[in-house]
Amino acid sequence: MKRERKSYLLRIEESLWDDLNRWASAEFRSVNGQIKMVLKRAVEDWKKSQGTPKSRV
């Protein structure tokens, strides 16, 4: 199963970029990979806080 990817332009302050770059380097990732990891963790945490999702019809 092939996963489709979406491209998205992200505008952030240079100081935040610098921090992300240092963090990514420390974990042997690209900045893009680091942002994806942070977003995935945030979404997982959000889903856990929401409890079991209910189907909507």
URMO-V309146 format. One record per run of one state. SS is the DSSP state (H for helix, E for strand, C for the rest). FROM is the first residue (numbers start at 1). TO is the last residue. If there is no record, write none. Layout:
# URMO-V309146
SS|FROM|TO / SS|FROM|TO
This chain:
# URMO-V309146
C|1|13 / H|14|26 / C|27|30 / H|31|50 / C|51|57
